[in-house]
């Protein structure tokens, strides 16, 4: 999990919640709501790019670059490097696989 080097923060989705004080359950709910909204924005942007003919692989690589750049800017290179060490196992465990609905 990605953690701050000096001060661990509460985590959701494997990423620490940014806060200056002790997080309450209300703070975590607000963070979860923000993540759902952010995912909605990204899904819409992704769909528009695909309609404009942008290849999914190109979108994925650009998205990963942007995401990692933001994480490095927020948490630093060492913390992000530690976080990505665990991604291989998570991919193999199917955390990022989207199963098609069977009819």
C-alpha positions in Angstrom: 0.0 0.0 0.0 1.1 3.5 -0.7 2.0 5.3 2.6 3.5 8.5 3.6 7.1 8.0 4.6 6.9 9.9 7.9 3.3 9.9 8.8 1.0 7.0 7.9 -2.5 8.1 6.8 -5.8 6.2 6.8 -6.1 4.3 3.5 -8.9 3.5 1.0 -8.4 1.9 -2.4 -4.8 1.3 -1.3 -4.1 5.0 -1.4 -3.9 7.1 1.8 -6.6 9.7 2.5 -5.1 13.2 2.6 -5.9 15.0 5.8 -4.2 17.2 8.3 -6.2 15.9 11.3 -7.4 12.5 12.4 -9.9 11.2 9.8 -13.4 10.4 10.9 -15.8 8.0 9.3 -17.5 11.1 7.7 -14.2 12.1 6.2 -13.7 8.6 4.7 -17.2 8.7 3.3 -16.5 12.1 1.7 -13.3 10.7 0.2 -15.1 7.6 -1.1 -17.7 9.9 -2.7 -15.0 12.0 -4.3 -13.4 8.8 -5.7 -16.7 7.7 -7.2 -17.2 11.1 -8.8 -13.6 11.1 -10.1 -14.1 7.7 -11.6 -17.2 9.0 -13.3 -15.3 11.9 -14.8 -12.5 9.7 -16.0 -15.0 7.2 -17.5 -16.7 10.0 -19.5 -13.4 11.4 -20.7 -12.3 7.9 -21.7 -15.5 7.2 -23.6 -15.2 10.6 -25.5 -11.6 9.8 -26.4 -12.5 6.4 -27.7 -15.3 8.0 -29.8 -12.7 10.4 -31.2 -10.6 7.4 -32.3 -8.0 7.3 -29.6 -6.7 3.7 -29.0 -7.4 2.2 -25.6 -3.8 1.2 -25.1 -2.7 4.8 -25.7 -5.3 6.0 -23.2 -4.2 3.4 -20.7 -0.5 4.4 -20.9 -1.3 8.1 -20.8 -3.6 7.6 -17.8 -1.0 5.5 -15.9 1.7 8.1 -16.6 -0.6 10.9 -15.4 -1.6 8.9 -12.3 1.9 8.0 -11.3 3.2 11.5 -11.9 0.4 12.8 -9.5 1.2 10.2 -6.9 5.0 11.0 -7.0 4.2 14.7 -6.7 2.0 14.0 -3.7 3.8 11.2 -1.9 7.4 11.1 -3.3 9.3 8.6 -5.4 10.2 6.2 -2.6 6.6 5.8 -1.4 5.2 5.3 -4.9 8.0 2.8 -5.7 7.0 0.8 -2.6 3.3 1.0 -3.7 4.0 -0.3 -7.3 6.0 -3.3 -5.9 2.7 -4.8 -4.9 0.9 -4.2 -8.1 2.1 -7.4 -9.8 0.4 -9.6 -7.2 -2.8 -7.5 -7.3 -3.0 -7.8 -11.1 -2.4 -11.6 -10.8 -5.2 -11.8 -8.2 -7.6 -10.2 -10.6 -8.2 -6.9 -8.8 -8.1 -5.1 -12.1 -10.0 -7.6 -14.2 -13.4 -6.7 -15.3 -15.6 -9.7 -15.8 -18.2 -9.5 -18.6 -21.7 -10.1 -17.3 -22.9 -13.6 -18.4 -26.5 -13.7 -19.7 
